Amino acid sequence: MPCAKMNKQNNNKTKIAFIHGRPGPHPMHGKFAKSINADFYFADFRMRWLDKSSSSLYRLVSWIVCAFTFPNKKKYDIFFVDGLFFFPIIMKMLFLLNKKQKIVVNLGSHTLYFLYAHRFSKFTEWIHIQAMKRCDAFICEGNMANELVKSILKEKHPKLYTVFMGIPNEHYPDEKDASINIKGKNILFMGNVPEENRLWYKGVDVMIDAFRLAFKKDPYITFTIVGEFEKRLTDKLVANLDENTKKAICFTGATDDLGQYTKTSSLYLHTARGEAFGITILIAMASGIPPIISEWTGAKEVVEQVDKRFIVPLDTNSIAEKILWYFNLPITEKEKLSESCKTIATNYTEEKAIQNFKNVFTQLENDFGF
């Protein structure tokens, strides 16, 4: 069956279909789904649109076609959806599912904050909210996502469960990468930003503007930005900066070797607008790099265990002041903060995140009587 990658090891009593985007699910989300022996399906398995340019009408037809042609739809007890894909909701609305079958959505993207901040058009916001109301449960990545659901849907929200993210084994720093330039003044950010919306929710524009303000007072600081960026976006980000500030910012491009950058860095910066969690923050902490993050970054529940002072408002002046504050700390205090980051990060390994997810999902199954 070309539209699904079937997991033949599924011995669970509960039959689960995992519906995800292209080119595949978020790596950790995929590992979560494998841990519960789910069968994997693309969200556009019948009429492909996720990675192609398509009209709204084409996408609508795809949703309907996928709803009617989903393979063996009666076989599954739970449709575990990686984000708000609409065709499972359509299956429910058109009575293609029975009352015992449940739609469980994993909320681990920027969508919730976009709804909260009214970033979408009024129609897009409305249709997302209508879809959310028709789900049976949400698995929220972090406490911030949980609170955003309550804020958006008020008392009409479905069952809520909360999990945490973990550092993929392939990105957990080994001993040689778990040493940083504690005496230096190099700021690091890691994240792929291939288009405008991702740039906005990652808050890269905010970070660069805050760096500009901090650089005025301390011309020895530098900013390394690791990840995939379109050149037109990087050009736009630095267009209004003076030449000295531009020279202090380095866009490295994408890499699989994050260690080469973590071990030369002194401070991590990640002031996002609604990042659901932020695995790169955990990677930085595991390397020993203290992170400054915004109050709208989900990993704040981890960062506050180091020091609540690292959590800042989404305000460039506040962020710039916090950067300067950190670099003015005594080396001994920086070293303590660095060691605290490493210690706390050990609670957020891939294995611990997957085990926690399995425990939460078992509770969900019990709550629904499976």
C-alpha positions as CSV (number, residue, x, y, z in Angstrom):
1,M,0.0,0.0,0.0
2,P,1.9,3.1,-1.2
3,C,0.0,5.6,0.9
4,A,0.9,4.1,4.3
5,K,4.0,2.8,5.9
6,M,2.6,-0.1,7.9
7,N,4.2,-1.1,11.2
8,K,3.9,-4.9,11.3
9,Q,5.0,-5.0,14.9
10,N,1.8,-3.5,16.1
11,N,0.7,-5.9,18.9
12,N,-1.2,-3.4,21.0
13,K,-4.8,-3.9,21.8
14,T,-5.5,-0.3,20.7
15,K,-5.0,0.2,17.0
16,I,-3.5,3.6,16.1
17,A,-3.1,5.5,12.9
18,F,-0.5,8.3,12.9
19,I,-1.3,11.0,10.4
20,H,1.6,13.4,9.7
21,G,3.0,15.9,7.2
22,R,5.7,15.8,4.6
23,P,8.5,14.9,4.1
24,G,7.8,13.2,7.3
25,P,6.8,13.9,10.9
26,H,9.0,15.9,13.3
27,P,11.7,13.3,14.3
28,M,10.7,13.2,17.9
29,H,7.0,13.0,17.0
30,G,7.8,10.0,14.8
31,K,9.6,8.3,17.6
32,F,6.6,8.9,19.9
33,A,4.3,7.3,17.3
34,K,6.6,4.3,16.8
35,S,6.7,3.8,20.6
36,I,2.9,3.1,20.6
37,N,3.1,0.9,17.4
38,A,1.2,3.3,15.2
39,D,0.7,2.9,11.5
40,F,2.1,5.9,9.6
41,Y,0.0,7.8,7.0
42,F,0.7,11.1,5.1
43,A,-2.0,13.7,5.7
44,D,-2.3,14.1,1.9
45,F,-1.9,10.4,0.9
46,R,-4.5,10.5,-1.9
47,M,-4.1,14.0,-3.4
48,R,-0.6,15.4,-2.5
49,W,-0.4,19.1,-1.6
50,L,1.7,19.5,1.5
51,D,5.0,20.0,-0.3
52,K,3.6,21.5,-3.5
53,S,2.0,24.7,-4.6
54,S,-1.8,24.2,-4.6
55,S,-5.0,26.2,-4.5
56,S,-7.4,26.3,-1.5
57,L,-9.9,24.4,-3.6
58,Y,-7.4,21.6,-4.3
59,R,-6.6,21.3,-0.6
60,L,-10.3,21.1,0.3
61,V,-10.9,18.4,-2.3
62,S,-7.9,16.5,-1.0
63,W,-9.3,16.6,2.6
64,I,-12.6,15.2,1.4
65,V,-11.1,12.5,-0.8
66,C,-8.7,11.5,2.0
67,A,-11.6,11.3,4.4
68,F,-13.6,9.0,2.2
69,T,-10.7,6.8,1.1
70,F,-8.7,6.4,4.3
71,P,-7.6,2.7,4.2
72,N,-9.2,0.4,6.7
73,K,-10.7,3.3,8.7
74,K,-12.8,1.1,10.8
75,K,-9.7,-0.8,12.0
76,Y,-8.4,2.0,14.1
77,D,-9.4,3.0,17.6
78,I,-7.3,6.2,17.6
79,F,-6.4,8.6,14.9
80,F,-3.2,10.3,16.3
81,V,-2.7,13.5,14.3
82,D,0.6,15.4,14.2
83,G,-0.9,18.9,14.2
84,L,-4.2,20.2,13.0
85,F,-4.8,18.3,9.7
86,F,-8.4,18.6,8.8
87,F,-9.4,15.4,7.0
88,P,-9.7,13.3,10.2
89,I,-12.1,15.9,11.5
90,I,-14.1,15.6,8.3
91,M,-14.3,11.9,8.7
92,K,-15.9,12.5,12.1
93,M,-18.3,15.2,10.9
94,L,-19.5,13.0,8.0
95,F,-20.0,10.1,10.4
96,L,-17.3,8.0,8.6
97,L,-16.1,7.1,12.1
98,N,-18.1,5.6,14.9
99,K,-18.4,7.1,18.4
100,K,-15.8,4.8,19.9
101,Q,-13.1,6.0,17.5
102,K,-11.2,9.0,18.8
103,I,-9.2,11.8,17.2
104,V,-6.1,12.8,19.3
105,V,-4.1,15.7,18.1
106,N,-0.4,16.3,19.0
107,L,0.0,20.1,19.5
108,G,3.7,20.8,19.0
109,S,3.9,23.7,16.5
110,H,3.4,27.4,16.3
111,T,-0.3,27.1,15.4
112,L,-1.6,27.7,18.9
113,Y,0.3,30.9,19.3
114,F,-0.7,32.1,15.9
115,L,-4.4,31.6,16.9
116,Y,-3.8,33.3,20.2
117,A,-2.0,36.3,18.5
118,H,-4.6,36.4,15.7
119,R,-1.8,35.9,13.2
120,F,-4.1,34.0,10.8
121,S,-6.9,35.5,8.7
122,K,-10.3,35.5,10.4
123,F,-11.5,32.6,8.3
124,T,-8.4,30.5,8.9
125,E,-8.6,31.2,12.6
126,W,-12.3,30.3,12.7
127,I,-11.8,27.0,10.8
128,H,-8.9,26.0,13.1
129,I,-11.0,26.7,16.2
130,Q,-14.0,24.7,14.8
131,A,-11.7,21.8,14.1
132,M,-10.1,22.0,17.6
133,K,-13.5,21.8,19.2
134,R,-14.3,18.6,17.4
135,C,-11.2,16.7,18.6
136,D,-11.4,14.2,21.4
137,A,-8.1,15.0,23.1
138,F,-4.9,17.1,22.7
139,I,-1.5,16.0,23.7
140,C,0.3,19.3,24.4
141,E,4.1,19.7,24.1
142,G,4.8,21.5,27.3
143,N,2.7,23.5,29.8
144,M,2.6,26.6,27.6
145,A,0.7,24.7,24.9
146,N,-1.7,23.5,27.5
147,E,-2.4,27.0,28.7
148,L,-2.8,28.3,25.2
149,V,-5.5,25.7,24.5
150,K,-7.4,26.8,27.6
151,S,-7.1,30.5,26.6
152,I,-8.3,29.9,23.0
153,L,-11.1,27.4,23.6
154,K,-12.1,28.5,27.2
155,E,-14.2,25.8,28.9
156,K,-15.0,24.0,25.6
157,H,-11.6,22.3,25.2
158,P,-11.4,18.5,24.9
159,K,-9.3,16.3,27.2
160,L,-5.8,17.7,27.7
161,Y,-2.6,15.8,28.3
162,T,0.9,17.2,28.5
163,V,4.3,15.8,27.5
164,F,7.8,17.1,27.2
165,M,10.3,17.0,24.4
166,G,13.7,15.3,24.5
167,I,17.1,15.7,22.9
168,P,17.4,13.2,20.0
169,N,20.3,10.8,20.7
170,E,22.1,11.9,17.6
171,H,22.2,15.5,18.9
172,Y,23.0,14.8,22.6
173,P,26.5,16.3,23.0
174,D,29.3,13.9,23.9
175,E,32.0,14.8,26.4
176,K,34.2,16.7,23.9
177,D,31.2,19.0,22.9
178,A,30.0,19.6,26.4
179,S,32.6,22.3,27.0
180,I,31.9,25.9,26.0
181,N,33.7,29.2,25.7
182,I,32.6,30.4,29.1
183,K,34.9,33.4,29.0
184,G,33.9,34.5,25.5
185,K,31.1,36.7,24.2
186,N,29.7,34.6,21.3
187,I,25.9,34.3,21.2
188,L,24.4,31.2,19.4
189,F,21.1,30.5,17.9
190,M,20.2,27.2,16.1
191,G,17.1,26.8,13.9
192,N,16.0,26.3,10.3
193,V,14.1,29.3,8.9
194,P,13.2,28.6,5.3
195,E,10.3,31.1,5.0
196,E,8.7,34.2,6.5
197,N,6.2,32.6,9.0
198,R,9.0,30.5,10.5
199,L,11.2,33.6,10.8
200,W,8.4,35.4,12.6
201,Y,7.6,32.6,15.2
202,K,11.3,31.8,15.8
203,G,11.7,35.5,16.6
204,V,14.9,35.9,14.6
205,D,14.1,39.5,13.8
206,V,13.7,40.2,17.5
207,M,17.0,38.6,18.3
208,I,18.9,40.5,15.7
209,D,17.4,43.8,16.8
210,A,18.2,43.0,20.4
211,F,21.8,42.1,19.4
212,R,22.1,45.4,17.6
213,L,21.2,47.3,20.8
214,A,23.5,45.2,22.9
215,F,26.4,45.6,20.4
216,K,26.2,49.4,20.7
217,K,27.2,49.0,24.4
218,D,29.6,46.1,24.0
219,P,31.3,45.8,20.5
220,Y,33.0,42.6,21.5
221,I,29.9,40.4,21.4
222,T,29.2,38.3,18.3
223,F,26.2,36.3,17.1
224,T,26.4,33.0,15.3
225,I,23.1,31.8,13.6
226,V,23.1,28.2,12.6
227,G,20.5,26.7,10.3
228,E,18.9,26.8,6.9
229,F,18.0,30.4,5.8
230,E,17.0,31.7,2.4
231,K,19.4,34.4,1.4
232,R,16.6,36.9,0.8
233,L,15.6,36.5,4.4
234,T,19.1,37.0,5.8
235,D,19.5,40.1,3.5
236,K,16.3,41.5,4.9
237,L,17.3,40.8,8.5
238,V,20.6,42.8,8.2
239,A,19.5,45.4,5.7
240,N,19.3,48.2,8.2
241,L,22.4,47.3,10.3
242,D,25.6,49.3,10.2
243,E,28.7,47.5,8.7
244,N,30.3,46.7,12.1
245,T,27.1,45.1,13.4
246,K,26.7,43.1,10.2
247,K,30.3,41.8,10.5
248,A,29.5,40.6,14.1
249,I,26.7,38.4,12.8
250,C,27.5,35.1,11.1
251,F,24.9,33.0,9.2
252,T,26.6,29.5,8.9
253,G,23.9,27.6,7.0
254,A,22.6,24.2,7.9
255,T,24.8,21.5,9.5
256,D,24.5,18.1,11.2
257,D,27.5,18.9,13.4
258,L,26.1,21.3,16.0
259,G,29.0,20.6,18.4
260,Q,31.4,22.7,16.4
261,Y,29.3,25.7,17.2
262,T,28.1,24.9,20.8
263,K,31.7,24.4,22.1
264,T,32.8,27.9,20.8
265,S,29.7,29.7,22.2
266,S,29.1,31.5,25.5
267,L,25.3,32.2,25.5
268,Y,22.3,30.8,23.7
269,L,19.5,33.1,22.5
270,H,16.0,31.9,21.5
271,T,13.3,34.5,22.0
272,A,10.5,32.9,20.0
273,R,6.9,34.0,19.4
274,G,5.1,30.8,20.3
275,E,7.7,28.0,19.9
276,A,5.9,25.0,21.3
277,F,9.0,23.7,23.0
278,G,12.4,24.2,21.3
279,I,14.7,21.2,21.2
280,T,17.7,23.3,20.3
281,I,17.4,25.0,23.7
282,L,17.7,21.6,25.4
283,I,20.7,20.8,23.2
284,A,22.4,24.1,24.1
285,M,21.8,23.4,27.8
286,A,23.1,19.9,27.6
287,S,26.3,21.4,26.1
288,G,26.5,23.8,29.1
289,I,25.3,27.0,27.4
290,P,22.9,29.1,29.5
291,P,19.9,30.2,27.3
292,I,18.0,33.5,27.3
293,I,14.5,32.7,26.0
294,S,11.2,34.6,25.7
295,E,8.2,34.1,27.9
296,W,6.5,32.7,24.7
297,T,8.9,29.8,24.3
298,G,7.7,26.5,25.6
299,A,11.0,25.3,27.0
300,K,10.7,28.0,29.6
301,E,9.5,25.2,32.0
302,V,13.0,23.8,31.7
303,V,15.0,27.0,31.7
304,E,13.3,28.3,34.8
305,Q,14.8,25.4,36.7
306,V,18.2,27.0,36.0
307,D,17.3,30.6,36.7
308,K,14.0,32.5,36.0
309,R,16.1,35.5,35.1
310,F,16.8,33.9,31.8
311,I,13.2,34.2,30.7
312,V,12.4,37.6,29.2
313,P,9.5,39.5,27.6
314,L,9.3,39.8,23.9
315,D,10.9,43.2,23.9
316,T,14.2,44.1,22.2
317,N,15.3,46.4,25.0
318,S,14.7,43.8,27.7
319,I,16.5,41.1,25.7
320,A,19.5,43.4,25.0
321,E,19.7,44.3,28.7
322,K,19.6,40.6,29.6
323,I,22.4,39.8,27.1
324,L,24.6,42.5,28.7
325,W,23.6,41.4,32.2
326,Y,24.8,37.8,31.5
327,F,28.1,38.8,30.0
328,N,28.8,41.0,33.1
329,L,28.3,38.1,35.5
330,P,31.4,36.8,37.3
331,I,33.0,33.8,35.7
332,T,32.3,31.7,38.8
333,E,28.6,32.4,38.5
334,K,28.6,31.6,34.8
335,E,30.3,28.3,35.5
336,K,27.7,27.4,38.1
337,L,24.9,28.3,35.6
338,S,26.6,26.2,32.9
339,E,26.8,23.1,35.2
340,S,23.2,23.6,36.2
341,C,22.2,23.6,32.6
342,K,24.0,20.3,32.0
343,T,22.5,18.7,35.0
344,I,18.9,19.7,34.2
345,A,19.2,18.7,30.6
346,T,19.8,15.1,31.6
347,N,16.1,14.9,32.5
348,Y,15.2,15.6,28.9
349,T,16.9,12.8,27.0
350,E,15.2,11.0,24.1
351,E,14.6,7.9,26.2
352,K,13.0,9.8,29.1
353,A,10.7,11.8,26.7
354,I,9.6,8.7,24.9
355,Q,8.9,6.9,28.2
356,N,6.9,9.8,29.5
357,F,4.9,10.0,26.3
358,K,4.1,6.3,26.5
359,N,2.9,6.7,30.1
360,V,0.7,9.7,29.1
361,F,-0.7,7.8,26.1
362,T,-1.5,4.8,28.3
363,Q,-3.4,7.1,30.6
364,L,-5.3,8.6,27.6
365,E,-6.2,5.0,26.4
366,N,-7.5,4.2,29.9
367,D,-9.5,7.4,30.1
368,F,-11.2,6.5,26.8
369,G,-11.8,2.9,27.9
370,F,-9.5,1.1,25.5
